[in-house]
Amino acid sequence: MPILLALKGGAKRFRQIAREVEGISDKMLSKELKDLETNFLVKRTVYDTFPPTVKYEITKHVDTLQEVMLALTEWGKLHRKKITGV
């Protein structure tokens, strides 16, 4: 979910996503992006430049997750409050 939220603002390169998603290793980010692409949630575009430029963006299919993502975000906030007491 953090990767999808990072891409909500538009297409981004790998490094941009890595900076926005806290605590994720490059290896894990790469794996998750591949999984999201396989499941039609992220589109990967390779531009014919040197060196090659690769950008990732969310697909329209992510719109079907809108309610689920909002519910999970709210649950996460409540859960964090319960754990931290703040």
Phi and psi in radians as a Rosetta constraint file:
Dihedral C 1 N 2 CA 2 C 2 CIRCULARHARMONIC -1.042 0.35
Dihedral N 2 CA 2 C 2 N 3 CIRCULARHARMONIC -0.566 0.35
Dihedral C 2 N 3 CA 3 C 3 CIRCULARHARMONIC -1.198 0.35
Dihedral N 3 CA 3 C 3 N 4 CIRCULARHARMONIC -0.775 0.35
Dihedral C 3 N 4 CA 4 C 4 CIRCULARHARMONIC -1.094 0.35
Dihedral N 4 CA 4 C 4 N 5 CIRCULARHARMONIC -0.689 0.35
Dihedral C 4 N 5 CA 5 C 5 CIRCULARHARMONIC -1.146 0.35
Dihedral N 5 CA 5 C 5 N 6 CIRCULARHARMONIC -0.655 0.35
Dihedral C 5 N 6 CA 6 C 6 CIRCULARHARMONIC -1.128 0.35
Dihedral N 6 CA 6 C 6 N 7 CIRCULARHARMONIC -0.561 0.35
Dihedral C 6 N 7 CA 7 C 7 CIRCULARHARMONIC -1.539 0.35
Dihedral N 7 CA 7 C 7 N 8 CIRCULARHARMONIC -0.080 0.35
Dihedral C 7 N 8 CA 8 C 8 CIRCULARHARMONIC -1.011 0.35
Dihedral N 8 CA 8 C 8 N 9 CIRCULARHARMONIC -0.565 0.35
Dihedral C 8 N 9 CA 9 C 9 CIRCULARHARMONIC -1.411 0.35
Dihedral N 9 CA 9 C 9 N 10 CIRCULARHARMONIC -0.077 0.35
Dihedral C 9 N 10 CA 10 C 10 CIRCULARHARMONIC 2.316 0.35
Dihedral N 10 CA 10 C 10 N 11 CIRCULARHARMONIC 3.132 0.35
Dihedral C 10 N 11 CA 11 C 11 CIRCULARHARMONIC -1.091 0.35
Dihedral N 11 CA 11 C 11 N 12 CIRCULARHARMONIC 2.455 0.35
Dihedral C 11 N 12 CA 12 C 12 CIRCULARHARMONIC -2.464 0.35
Dihedral N 12 CA 12 C 12 N 13 CIRCULARHARMONIC 2.721 0.35
Dihedral C 12 N 13 CA 13 C 13 CIRCULARHARMONIC -1.488 0.35
Dihedral N 13 CA 13 C 13 N 14 CIRCULARHARMONIC 2.884 0.35
Dihedral C 13 N 14 CA 14 C 14 CIRCULARHARMONIC -0.917 0.35
Dihedral N 14 CA 14 C 14 N 15 CIRCULARHARMONIC -0.865 0.35
Dihedral C 14 N 15 CA 15 C 15 CIRCULARHARMONIC -1.068 0.35
Dihedral N 15 CA 15 C 15 N 16 CIRCULARHARMONIC -0.671 0.35
Dihedral C 15 N 16 CA 16 C 16 CIRCULARHARMONIC -1.107 0.35
Dihedral N 16 CA 16 C 16 N 17 CIRCULARHARMONIC -0.732 0.35
Dihedral C 16 N 17 CA 17 C 17 CIRCULARHARMONIC -1.143 0.35
Dihedral N 17 CA 17 C 17 N 18 CIRCULARHARMONIC -0.775 0.35
Dihedral C 17 N 18 CA 18 C 18 CIRCULARHARMONIC -1.025 0.35
Dihedral N 18 CA 18 C 18 N 19 CIRCULARHARMONIC -0.660 0.35
Dihedral C 18 N 19 CA 19 C 19 CIRCULARHARMONIC -1.200 0.35
Dihedral N 19 CA 19 C 19 N 20 CIRCULARHARMONIC -0.588 0.35
Dihedral C 19 N 20 CA 20 C 20 CIRCULARHARMONIC -1.442 0.35
Dihedral N 20 CA 20 C 20 N 21 CIRCULARHARMONIC -0.490 0.35
Dihedral C 20 N 21 CA 21 C 21 CIRCULARHARMONIC -1.676 0.35
Dihedral N 21 CA 21 C 21 N 22 CIRCULARHARMONIC 1.811 0.35
Dihedral C 21 N 22 CA 22 C 22 CIRCULARHARMONIC -1.158 0.35
Dihedral N 22 CA 22 C 22 N 23 CIRCULARHARMONIC 2.373 0.35
Dihedral C 22 N 23 CA 23 C 23 CIRCULARHARMONIC 1.318 0.35
Dihedral N 23 CA 23 C 23 N 24 CIRCULARHARMONIC 0.266 0.35
Dihedral C 23 N 24 CA 24 C 24 CIRCULARHARMONIC -1.827 0.35
Dihedral N 24 CA 24 C 24 N 25 CIRCULARHARMONIC 2.360 0.35
Dihedral C 24 N 25 CA 25 C 25 CIRCULARHARMONIC -1.380 0.35
Dihedral N 25 CA 25 C 25 N 26 CIRCULARHARMONIC 2.796 0.35
Dihedral C 25 N 26 CA 26 C 26 CIRCULARHARMONIC -1.039 0.35
Dihedral N 26 CA 26 C 26 N 27 CIRCULARHARMONIC -0.700 0.35
Dihedral C 26 N 27 CA 27 C 27 CIRCULARHARMONIC -1.096 0.35
Dihedral N 27 CA 27 C 27 N 28 CIRCULARHARMONIC -0.786 0.35
Dihedral C 27 N 28 CA 28 C 28 CIRCULARHARMONIC -1.205 0.35
Dihedral N 28 CA 28 C 28 N 29 CIRCULARHARMONIC -0.693 0.35
Dihedral C 28 N 29 CA 29 C 29 CIRCULARHARMONIC -1.084 0.35
Dihedral N 29 CA 29 C 29 N 30 CIRCULARHARMONIC -0.758 0.35
Dihedral C 29 N 30 CA 30 C 30 CIRCULARHARMONIC -1.047 0.35
Dihedral N 30 CA 30 C 30 N 31 CIRCULARHARMONIC -0.801 0.35
Dihedral C 30 N 31 CA 31 C 31 CIRCULARHARMONIC -1.083 0.35
Dihedral N 31 CA 31 C 31 N 32 CIRCULARHARMONIC -0.803 0.35
Dihedral C 31 N 32 CA 32 C 32 CIRCULARHARMONIC -1.140 0.35
Dihedral N 32 CA 32 C 32 N 33 CIRCULARHARMONIC -0.690 0.35
Dihedral C 32 N 33 CA 33 C 33 CIRCULARHARMONIC -1.102 0.35
Dihedral N 33 CA 33 C 33 N 34 CIRCULARHARMONIC -0.696 0.35
Dihedral C 33 N 34 CA 34 C 34 CIRCULARHARMONIC -1.112 0.35
Dihedral N 34 CA 34 C 34 N 35 CIRCULARHARMONIC -0.747 0.35
Dihedral C 34 N 35 CA 35 C 35 CIRCULARHARMONIC -1.106 0.35
Dihedral N 35 CA 35 C 35 N 36 CIRCULARHARMONIC -0.745 0.35
Dihedral C 35 N 36 CA 36 C 36 CIRCULARHARMONIC -1.131 0.35
Dihedral N 36 CA 36 C 36 N 37 CIRCULARHARMONIC -0.640 0.35
Dihedral C 36 N 37 CA 37 C 37 CIRCULARHARMONIC -1.180 0.35
Dihedral N 37 CA 37 C 37 N 38 CIRCULARHARMONIC -0.746 0.35
Dihedral C 37 N 38 CA 38 C 38 CIRCULARHARMONIC -1.030 0.35
Dihedral N 38 CA 38 C 38 N 39 CIRCULARHARMONIC -0.610 0.35
Dihedral C 38 N 39 CA 39 C 39 CIRCULARHARMONIC -1.626 0.35
Dihedral N 39 CA 39 C 39 N 40 CIRCULARHARMONIC 0.259 0.35
Dihedral C 39 N 40 CA 40 C 40 CIRCULARHARMONIC 1.068 0.35
Dihedral N 40 CA 40 C 40 N 41 CIRCULARHARMONIC 0.488 0.35
Dihedral C 40 N 41 CA 41 C 41 CIRCULARHARMONIC -1.735 0.35
Dihedral N 41 CA 41 C 41 N 42 CIRCULARHARMONIC -0.389 0.35
Dihedral C 41 N 42 CA 42 C 42 CIRCULARHARMONIC -2.298 0.35
Dihedral N 42 CA 42 C 42 N 43 CIRCULARHARMONIC 2.424 0.35
Dihedral C 42 N 43 CA 43 C 43 CIRCULARHARMONIC -1.880 0.35
Dihedral N 43 CA 43 C 43 N 44 CIRCULARHARMONIC 2.291 0.35
Dihedral C 43 N 44 CA 44 C 44 CIRCULARHARMONIC -1.859 0.35
Dihedral N 44 CA 44 C 44 N 45 CIRCULARHARMONIC 2.178 0.35
Dihedral C 44 N 45 CA 45 C 45 CIRCULARHARMONIC -2.103 0.35
Dihedral N 45 CA 45 C 45 N 46 CIRCULARHARMONIC 2.222 0.35
Dihedral C 45 N 46 CA 46 C 46 CIRCULARHARMONIC -1.837 0.35
Dihedral N 46 CA 46 C 46 N 47 CIRCULARHARMONIC 2.172 0.35
Dihedral C 46 N 47 CA 47 C 47 CIRCULARHARMONIC -1.690 0.35
Dihedral N 47 CA 47 C 47 N 48 CIRCULARHARMONIC 2.499 0.35
Dihedral C 47 N 48 CA 48 C 48 CIRCULARHARMONIC -1.397 0.35
Dihedral N 48 CA 48 C 48 N 49 CIRCULARHARMONIC 1.323 0.35
Dihedral C 48 N 49 CA 49 C 49 CIRCULARHARMONIC -2.225 0.35
Dihedral N 49 CA 49 C 49 N 50 CIRCULARHARMONIC 3.004 0.35
Dihedral C 49 N 50 CA 50 C 50 CIRCULARHARMONIC -2.178 0.35
Dihedral N 50 CA 50 C 50 N 51 CIRCULARHARMONIC 2.074 0.35
Dihedral C 50 N 51 CA 51 C 51 CIRCULARHARMONIC -1.178 0.35
Dihedral N 51 CA 51 C 51 N 52 CIRCULARHARMONIC 2.826 0.35
Dihedral C 51 N 52 CA 52 C 52 CIRCULARHARMONIC -1.008 0.35
Dihedral N 52 CA 52 C 52 N 53 CIRCULARHARMONIC 2.430 0.35
Dihedral C 52 N 53 CA 53 C 53 CIRCULARHARMONIC -1.775 0.35
Dihedral N 53 CA 53 C 53 N 54 CIRCULARHARMONIC 2.296 0.35
Dihedral C 53 N 54 CA 54 C 54 CIRCULARHARMONIC -2.141 0.35
Dihedral N 54 CA 54 C 54 N 55 CIRCULARHARMONIC 2.260 0.35
Dihedral C 54 N 55 CA 55 C 55 CIRCULARHARMONIC -2.185 0.35
Dihedral N 55 CA 55 C 55 N 56 CIRCULARHARMONIC 2.593 0.35
Dihedral C 55 N 56 CA 56 C 56 CIRCULARHARMONIC -2.070 0.35
Dihedral N 56 CA 56 C 56 N 57 CIRCULARHARMONIC 2.502 0.35
Dihedral C 56 N 57 CA 57 C 57 CIRCULARHARMONIC -2.597 0.35
Dihedral N 57 CA 57 C 57 N 58 CIRCULARHARMONIC 2.689 0.35
Dihedral C 57 N 58 CA 58 C 58 CIRCULARHARMONIC -1.330 0.35
Dihedral N 58 CA 58 C 58 N 59 CIRCULARHARMONIC 2.682 0.35
Dihedral C 58 N 59 CA 59 C 59 CIRCULARHARMONIC -1.687 0.35
Dihedral N 59 CA 59 C 59 N 60 CIRCULARHARMONIC 2.994 0.35
Dihedral C 59 N 60 CA 60 C 60 CIRCULARHARMONIC -1.116 0.35
Dihedral N 60 CA 60 C 60 N 61 CIRCULARHARMONIC -0.436 0.35
Dihedral C 60 N 61 CA 61 C 61 CIRCULARHARMONIC -1.072 0.35
Dihedral N 61 CA 61 C 61 N 62 CIRCULARHARMONIC -0.446 0.35
Dihedral C 61 N 62 CA 62 C 62 CIRCULARHARMONIC -1.105 0.35
Dihedral N 62 CA 62 C 62 N 63 CIRCULARHARMONIC -0.495 0.35
Dihedral C 62 N 63 CA 63 C 63 CIRCULARHARMONIC -0.983 0.35
Dihedral N 63 CA 63 C 63 N 64 CIRCULARHARMONIC -0.514 0.35
Dihedral C 63 N 64 CA 64 C 64 CIRCULARHARMONIC -1.227 0.35
Dihedral N 64 CA 64 C 64 N 65 CIRCULARHARMONIC -0.236 0.35
Dihedral C 64 N 65 CA 65 C 65 CIRCULARHARMONIC -1.706 0.35
Dihedral N 65 CA 65 C 65 N 66 CIRCULARHARMONIC 0.000 0.35
Dihedral C 65 N 66 CA 66 C 66 CIRCULARHARMONIC -0.889 0.35
Dihedral N 66 CA 66 C 66 N 67 CIRCULARHARMONIC -0.924 0.35
Dihedral C 66 N 67 CA 67 C 67 CIRCULARHARMONIC -1.125 0.35
Dihedral N 67 CA 67 C 67 N 68 CIRCULARHARMONIC -0.697 0.35
Dihedral C 67 N 68 CA 68 C 68 CIRCULARHARMONIC -1.125 0.35
Dihedral N 68 CA 68 C 68 N 69 CIRCULARHARMONIC -0.765 0.35
Dihedral C 68 N 69 CA 69 C 69 CIRCULARHARMONIC -1.129 0.35
Dihedral N 69 CA 69 C 69 N 70 CIRCULARHARMONIC -0.710 0.35
Dihedral C 69 N 70 CA 70 C 70 CIRCULARHARMONIC -1.119 0.35
Dihedral N 70 CA 70 C 70 N 71 CIRCULARHARMONIC -0.748 0.35
Dihedral C 70 N 71 CA 71 C 71 CIRCULARHARMONIC -1.107 0.35
Dihedral N 71 CA 71 C 71 N 72 CIRCULARHARMONIC -0.741 0.35
Dihedral C 71 N 72 CA 72 C 72 CIRCULARHARMONIC -1.154 0.35
Dihedral N 72 CA 72 C 72 N 73 CIRCULARHARMONIC -0.650 0.35
Dihedral C 72 N 73 CA 73 C 73 CIRCULARHARMONIC -1.098 0.35
Dihedral N 73 CA 73 C 73 N 74 CIRCULARHARMONIC -0.810 0.35
Dihedral C 73 N 74 CA 74 C 74 CIRCULARHARMONIC -1.106 0.35
Dihedral N 74 CA 74 C 74 N 75 CIRCULARHARMONIC -0.750 0.35
Dihedral C 74 N 75 CA 75 C 75 CIRCULARHARMONIC -1.056 0.35
Dihedral N 75 CA 75 C 75 N 76 CIRCULARHARMONIC -0.757 0.35
Dihedral C 75 N 76 CA 76 C 76 CIRCULARHARMONIC -1.043 0.35
Dihedral N 76 CA 76 C 76 N 77 CIRCULARHARMONIC -0.721 0.35
Dihedral C 76 N 77 CA 77 C 77 CIRCULARHARMONIC -1.103 0.35
Dihedral N 77 CA 77 C 77 N 78 CIRCULARHARMONIC -0.800 0.35
Dihedral C 77 N 78 CA 78 C 78 CIRCULARHARMONIC -1.137 0.35
Dihedral N 78 CA 78 C 78 N 79 CIRCULARHARMONIC -0.718 0.35
Dihedral C 78 N 79 CA 79 C 79 CIRCULARHARMONIC -1.123 0.35
Dihedral N 79 CA 79 C 79 N 80 CIRCULARHARMONIC -0.732 0.35
Dihedral C 79 N 80 CA 80 C 80 CIRCULARHARMONIC -1.078 0.35
Dihedral N 80 CA 80 C 80 N 81 CIRCULARHARMONIC -0.722 0.35
Dihedral C 80 N 81 CA 81 C 81 CIRCULARHARMONIC -1.088 0.35
Dihedral N 81 CA 81 C 81 N 82 CIRCULARHARMONIC -0.709 0.35
Dihedral C 81 N 82 CA 82 C 82 CIRCULARHARMONIC -1.121 0.35
Dihedral N 82 CA 82 C 82 N 83 CIRCULARHARMONIC -0.721 0.35
Dihedral C 82 N 83 CA 83 C 83 CIRCULARHARMONIC -1.258 0.35
Dihedral N 83 CA 83 C 83 N 84 CIRCULARHARMONIC -0.818 0.35
Dihedral C 83 N 84 CA 84 C 84 CIRCULARHARMONIC -1.545 0.35
Dihedral N 84 CA 84 C 84 N 85 CIRCULARHARMONIC -0.360 0.35
Dihedral C 84 N 85 CA 85 C 85 CIRCULARHARMONIC 1.339 0.35
Dihedral N 85 CA 85 C 85 N 86 CIRCULARHARMONIC 0.197 0.35
